[in-house]
Amino acid sequence: LPRGKGMASSSADIAAVLAAASHALGQLLAPEAILRLAVQVEPTDAVFMPGIVCLNQVTGRVQRTYHSLSYPQLTIFDTGGTVDTAACHAEAVGQEEHPWVPLLAALAQGERRLAEAATQSARWNQAVLPKDALEALLQEARACGALGLVAAHSGTVVGVIWPSQLAHDAIACRSAQLAQQFPELECLGISLMRDGGIEIL
């Protein structure tokens, strides 16, 4: 994973070290224990938690866990630069609070509602970490058949959310079209949304 982009690279590093060390000692730490330790280092993403998890990245408080979401394909675009996660979260303190509860409930109501919730969250985060191309990319992506956008809250990447019934070749074609329309963005590829968790190989 590229660093400083909001793709949970540091959370993955921290979790991998804790999991590997505890495994080597024969006392594998539970994800909740890793979360408690990780948030003492820095604001932490839930990438190592099973399922899809909504949590407070600073305190480590788990708001909700989802185990049966629709997992759409995403085209990842990078808006450029890097972000210091800790500094970004410190700057967000005191920002306007938003009504998150309806969004949390919407996530479990199908991929279209998931995309709507992700898009609203990305728009709210513009006040903390603006991405210049966000609205224009959203408009063009929807014109291509996308459901919405997801944005890194402490990073530079934006994901275009595609309907699950859309074939990979069609997504690749439409992604290339968007990349042409937005030459200032770097297309990092197409990825399938998936569960979090730790795998010991």
KAHU-V923346 format. One record per residue. SS is DSSP state (a for helix, b for strand, c for the rest). PHI is phi in radians with two decimals (NA if undefined). D_CENTER is the distance of its C-alpha to the mean C-alpha in Angstrom with 1 decimal. Layout:
SS;PHI;D_CENTER  SS;PHI;D_CENTER
This chain:
c;NA;12.9  c;-1.17;13.8  c;-1.56;13.9  c;1.27;13.1  c;-1.88;10.4  c;1.50;7.4  c;-1.82;6.5  c;1.17;7.9  a;-1.11;11.3  a;-1.26;13.4  a;-1.12;12.1  a;-1.14;12.9  a;-1.06;16.2  a;-1.06;17.2  a;-1.12;16.7  a;-1.12;18.4  a;-1.13;21.3  a;-1.12;21.8  a;-1.15;21.7  a;-1.15;24.0  a;-1.13;26.4  a;-1.19;26.7  a;-1.12;27.2  a;-1.11;29.9  c;-1.51;31.6  c;1.35;31.7  c;-2.38;29.8  c;-1.06;26.2  c;-1.29;24.0  c;-1.22;22.2  a;-0.95;18.4  a;-1.12;19.4  a;-1.21;21.7  a;-1.09;19.2  a;-1.06;17.0  a;-1.06;20.1  a;-1.29;21.0  a;-1.11;17.6  a;-1.22;17.3  a;-1.34;20.9  a;-1.53;19.8  c;-2.92;16.8  c;-0.96;13.9  c;-2.16;11.9  c;-1.53;8.5  c;-1.57;9.4  c;-0.99;9.0  c;-1.64;12.8  c;-1.53;13.4  c;-1.08;14.8  b;1.37;13.4  b;-1.95;10.2  b;-2.13;10.6  b;-1.77;10.4  b;-2.46;12.0  c;-1.39;13.5  c;-1.20;12.1  c;-1.59;15.6  c;-1.58;17.9  c;1.43;16.1  c;-1.32;17.2  b;-1.39;15.6  b;-1.47;15.7  b;-2.86;15.3  b;-2.14;14.7  b;-2.07;14.5  c;-2.06;16.4  c;-2.44;17.3  c;-1.46;14.5  c;-1.32;15.0  c;-1.97;12.8  c;-1.39;12.9  b;-1.52;12.7  b;-2.22;10.6  b;-1.75;12.2  b;-1.69;10.3  b;-2.04;12.3  b;-1.85;12.8  c;-1.45;14.6  c;1.81;16.4  c;1.44;17.2  c;-2.38;15.4  c;-2.27;14.4  c;-1.47;15.9  a;-1.00;13.5  a;-1.10;16.6  a;-1.13;18.2  a;-1.11;15.4  a;-1.20;15.2  a;-1.12;19.1  a;-1.20;19.3  a;-1.32;17.3  c;-1.08;19.9  c;1.57;22.3  c;-1.20;20.2  c;-0.98;20.8  c;-1.42;19.6  c;-2.05;18.2  c;-1.31;19.1  a;-1.30;15.9  a;-0.96;18.0  a;-1.06;18.6  a;-1.16;14.9  a;-1.09;14.4  a;-1.20;17.4  a;-1.16;16.4  c;-1.03;13.4  c;-1.57;16.2  c;-1.81;18.4  c;1.80;17.5  a;-1.17;15.1  a;-1.18;16.7  a;-1.22;16.1  a;-1.04;12.5  a;-1.13;12.1  a;-1.09;14.3  a;-1.14;12.5  a;-1.10;9.1  a;-1.13;11.6  a;-1.10;13.5  a;-1.07;10.8  a;-1.10;10.1  a;-1.17;13.9  a;-1.06;14.5  a;-1.27;12.5  a;-1.05;14.9  a;-1.24;17.5  c;-1.69;15.8  c;-2.44;14.2  c;-1.18;15.7  c;-2.09;14.8  c;-0.96;18.3  c;-1.57;17.6  a;-1.00;15.1  a;-1.16;17.8  a;-1.15;19.8  a;-1.13;17.1  a;-1.04;16.3  a;-1.08;20.1  a;-1.23;20.7  a;-1.12;17.9  a;-1.10;19.3  a;-1.12;22.7  c;-1.55;21.7  c;1.81;20.7  c;-1.27;16.9  c;-1.55;15.7  b;2.85;13.4  b;-2.27;10.4  b;-2.18;6.7  b;-2.20;6.5  c;-1.14;5.4  c;-1.38;7.7  c;-2.34;9.5  c;-2.82;9.4  c;-1.94;10.8  b;-1.61;8.7  b;-2.31;8.5  b;-1.95;8.2  b;-1.53;11.4  b;-1.66;11.5  c;-1.81;14.9  c;-1.12;17.2  c;-1.13;17.8  c;-1.38;21.5  c;-1.38;21.1  c;-1.16;22.4  a;-1.04;20.6  a;-1.09;23.4  a;-1.16;23.0  a;-1.11;19.3  a;-1.07;20.3  a;-1.12;23.1  a;-1.23;21.2  a;-1.15;18.5  a;-1.10;21.6  a;-1.11;23.0  a;-1.13;20.0  a;-1.08;20.1  a;-1.20;23.8  a;-1.26;23.4  c;-2.20;21.0  c;-1.13;22.6  c;-1.33;21.1  c;-1.76;17.6  b;-1.71;17.1  b;-1.43;15.9  b;-1.61;14.2  b;2.06;14.8  b;-1.92;13.8  b;-2.35;11.7  b;-1.61;11.9  c;-1.03;9.2  c;-2.57;10.8  c;-1.10;11.7  b;-1.47;11.2  c;2.32;14.5  c;-1.96;17.0  c;-2.01;19.5  c;-1.67;22.8  c;-1.73;24.4
